[in-house]
Amino acid sequence: MNCPDRIIRLKTVLARTGLSRSTMYRKIIEGTFPRRVPISAHGTGWYESAVNRWIANPAAYREDRVE
């Protein structure tokens, strides 16, 4: 069975990674942390699998940018 990827919110991401909010957003801009996913008009989250990949190897993580 193929389960859909869960979306986790900011507090959960910060708790799991141990990063401060400002450090996390700086890393997103640098492309060294997963990007946010829009989930509503004013809400965002992160794919749990992407956050888990970052946790497993933060130094090697690079966001796959499609531009």
C-alpha positions in Angstrom: 0.0 0.0 0.0 1.4 3.4 -1.0 0.6 5.9 1.8 0.5 9.6 1.0 3.2 11.8 2.5 2.1 13.6 5.7 2.4 17.3 6.0 3.7 18.6 9.3 3.4 22.1 10.7 6.0 24.5 11.9 6.1 23.6 15.6 6.6 20.0 14.8 9.4 20.7 12.3 11.2 22.9 14.9 10.8 20.3 17.6 12.1 17.5 15.4 15.1 19.4 13.9 16.1 21.5 16.9 16.6 24.5 14.7 15.4 28.0 15.5 12.8 29.5 13.3 15.2 32.1 11.8 17.9 29.4 11.1 15.3 27.2 9.4 14.1 30.0 7.1 17.7 31.0 6.2 18.4 27.3 5.3 15.3 27.3 3.1 16.5 30.3 1.2 20.0 28.7 0.8 18.3 25.5 -0.5 19.7 23.4 2.4 16.3 22.7 4.0 13.0 21.5 2.6 10.7 24.2 1.2 7.3 24.9 2.6 4.1 23.5 1.0 1.0 25.6 0.9 -1.9 23.8 2.6 -4.5 26.7 2.8 -4.8 30.4 2.0 -2.7 31.3 5.1 -1.1 28.0 6.2 2.0 26.1 5.2 3.6 22.9 6.2 6.5 20.6 5.2 6.4 17.1 3.8 7.4 14.8 6.6 9.6 12.6 4.3 11.6 15.7 3.2 12.2 16.7 6.9 13.2 13.2 7.7 15.7 13.1 4.9 17.2 16.4 6.3 17.3 15.0 9.8 19.1 11.8 8.5 21.9 13.9 6.9 21.6 17.7 7.3 25.1 18.4 5.9 24.4 16.7 2.6 20.8 17.8 2.1 20.1 19.9 -1.0 16.6 20.9 -2.2 15.8 19.7 -5.7 14.9 23.0 -7.3 12.6 23.0 -10.4 12.6 26.5 -11.8 
